[in-house]
């Protein structure tokens, strides 16, 4: 196990059990965390500050929070402009540019709502994503939301929800779980090499002449979850699907994530699908294909 991964597991175990991290062996490196916020409003700035505070000081001594200006500069140099809908390759590149182990993407705002029935109110929200820099995967997301009669009350209520120590524990546990899962995947890859499977070749190329991609018996549309509807999200989710020689779905990997329950909706849908298998020289073969789903806000 890498030193950084070993450390986060020890740190999170200490959080859960209430032991002091200061008792760890000397020389263990801290985990590098970045919190990126590109929003220009006061709520976003204060929400990002709250996230950084959770991982600073004695209670967060297992982490080093990268300077916000340094992280933002590195992110911009890598071409990042604030999206919460990234491919895993883009997410890995972003993490490498900032030199992090894990990083937070966030945006937040306080807006006035005027429903067709009932009085107006103010809504303060924060979209919080945690991403693994090693794998580029979205490992955790949430969108706390508070509604109050005034903008100041809504924002203060949101920040209070983001402040408790159990939030730090929740985030640290998510990071520890992801680190352990990634470590297990690397061990399995060494011990059990992946089966031979054909990657889909670009249509029109010479190599694709005698190759036909899998075709679904019936195309299923993933549901648009309520969690996405509340946030009015429009996004693209890509999934890599291994289709065996019988046309059955095997391993699935999210290749472009969006959060808000959209990734899970795609995975649940693809697992229900059945395919005519890929053919090479009219012989069924296993194939890995990229399936893309575009989500748009349902009409009001």
N, C-alpha and C positions, 0 to 999 in steps of 0.2 A: 504494500500500500504506500502511495506517495505520502511525503511528510505533511503536505497541506491537507490531504484528505483525512489522514489519521488525526490531525489536529481538530478538524471540524467535528468529527465523530466524538472525540473526547470532550470537546467544549460543549456540544449539545447534550451529551450525557450528564455533564456537570450541571447544566441549566435545569434539566428535568429533575435531577436528584437534589438540587439545591447546594451542591458542593462548590467550593471556590475554585475558579479556574487558575488562581495563582499557585495552586498546588501541583500544576503540571511540571513535567521534567523541563529543566532549563534548556534553552536553545530551540524550542519548538516555534516555528514561524507562525505569525498571525495570518489569518485569511484576509485577502485583499478584497474589499467591497467598494463599489462605486454606486452612487445614486445620481442618475441623470434626470434633469428636468429642463425642458426647453420652453416651457410656458412663460409668458410674460406678465401673468396676473399675480396678485398678492396671495391668493389661496394656494396656487401651485408652489410658489416660493416657500410659504410656511409649511406646507405638507412635506416637501422634499427635505426641509430642515428637520422636521420631526423624524423622518426616516433615518437621517444621518445621526441624530441624537440617540436613537435606539442602540446604535453600535459603537458609541463612544463612551469613554469613561470606564471606571472599574467594572461595572456590570457588563460591559461589552468588550473587555480586554482581549478576547479571542479574535477580534477583528481589527483591521486597519482600514479606515475609511479614506479613500483617495480624495484629495482636495477637489472641490466641486468645479472650480475653474479649470484645473488640470484635466479632469475627466471630460468636461464639455469641449475643451479645445481638441483633445485627442479624438473624441467622437466626431466632431465636425471635420477633422482632417481625414477621417475614415469615410466621410460621405454621409454620416448619419444626420437626419434632419428631424427626428422626433417621432418616427412611426412606431406604432405598437403592433405592426403586422409584418414580421420579418421572416425570411427563410432562415433555416438553421445555419447556412453558410454565412449569411450576412451577420447573424448574431455572433457567430464565432469570430468573425473578422473584427466586429465592434469590441468584443471582449479582449481580443489580442491587442488592439490599438490602445486600449486603456490600461492594459497590464493587470487585469483583475482575475479573480477566481470565480466570483459570481457578481452580478450587478442588478440593480433595480432600475427599471424604467417606470416613470410615473408622469401623470398629468392630472391636473385638478382645476376646479373652477367653482365659483358660486354664481348661480344664475337665477333669474326671476321667472317663475312659472305662473301662467294665467290660464287655469283650466276653464273649460266651457261651463262647468258647474262648480260652484263654491268659490271662496275668496282666493286671491293670489297669495303666493308664498315664495320663499327663497329655498333653493336646493344647493347644498354644497356636496361635492363628490370628489373622490380621488381614485383614479385607476392605478393600481400597483401591480407591476409584473416583476417576478424574479427570474433571471435567466442564468443558465450555466455557461460560463465562457468556454469551458472545455468542449461541451457537446453542442452548444447553440440552442439547447432546448428551453422552452418555457416550462419552468418547474413549479410555478405557483402564480396565481393571480387572484385578486379580489378588487371589489369596487365599493368601499364603504360610502354611504350616502346618508345625509341628515337633512331634514326639512324643518324650517322654522319660519316665524313671521317676519324676521328681519335678516338681512344679509350677514350682519355681524354675529347674530345668534347662531345661524346655520353654520358659518365657518368655524366658530369656536366649538360647537358641538362635534363637528367632524374632527378637529384637531384633538379633542379630548378622547374620542374613540381610538385615535391612532397612537395615543401616548402610553397606555398601560404596559407594564413589564411583560404581561402575557403575550403581547404582540411580538416583542423581541423573541420570546421563546417559540412562538408559532413560526416566525420566519426562519429562525435558526434550525428548527426541527425540519422544515422543508428543505433547507440547504443540506443538512446532514443526510436525509433520506436520498436526495439526488446524488450526493457524493458516493454513498454506499452502493446505489444502484449502478452508477457508472463504473465503479470499481469492479462490481460483479460482472458486468458486461465485458469489461476488458479481460477478466480472467477466463470467462467462457469462450471468448474469441480465440484465446491462446490454446485452451484445452480442447475445444471442439470447433475446428474450422467450419466456417459457414458452408452450407451445401452449394453446389454449382447451380447458378440460376442466371438466365439470360436477362440482361438489361435491354429495355426497349430501344431499338435503333431508330434514328430519325427517318421518317418516311421519305421515300424518294432516293435514298442512298443505295449504292450497289449492294451493301450488306443486307438491306431490308427486302431485296427482291423475292427471296424464298422464305420470308418470315412474315407471319400474320399475328398481330397483337390479339390478346384476349378480348372478347366482347361480352358484355353483361347480358344475361337472359332478360333482365328487366332493370331499367335505370331507376334508382331510388333517390329521392330528394331528402337531404337531411333537414330536420326541423330547425326553425329559427327559434332558439331558446328565449325564454322570458328574460333571462339575465342579459342577453344581447339587446333585446327590445328596449329594456329600461335605459340602456346606454346609447340606443339608436346607432348601433355599430354597423358599418359596411366594411367587409373585409374579404380576403381570399384565403382559403385553407387548401394546402396541397398535402396529399398523403401518398407515400410510396407503399404499394401493395404487392406482396409476393403472391402470385397466382400459380398454383401447382398444375401438373399435367392433367389433372382431372377437372380443372376449372374452379377449385376451391380456394378460398382466401386463407392465406397463412399470416406471416408476420406483417404488421403495419407499422409505419414510422411517419410521424408528422414531419413534413419537409418545409412547410411554411405555417407558422402558428398565428393565432389571432386572439386567443383567450376568450373570456366572456361566455364560456360553455360551447363555443363554436367548434373547437377542435374535438371535443368529446362527442358532439353530435355527428361529426363526420366519421369518427372511428366506429361509433355504434351502428351507423348506417352501412358502412362498407362491410362490416362483419356479417351483415345479413344478406349480402349479395352473392350470386353464383354466376359463373362465367363459362362461355365456350372457351376452351383452353387455347393458348397460343399454339401456332403450328409452324414448324420448320420443315420444309420439304414434305408437307402434309402429315408430319408426325407431331403429336402433342408434346410440348416441352413446357417446363416451368418458366415463368417470366416475371420480372419486376417492372411494374408500370407506375406512372405518375398520374394520379387522379386529382383533378382540380375542381373546387367548389367555390362559387362566387355567392356571397351573401349580401343581400340588399335589404334595406328596411322595408317591412311590409307596408302596403298602403294604409293610410289612416282610415 
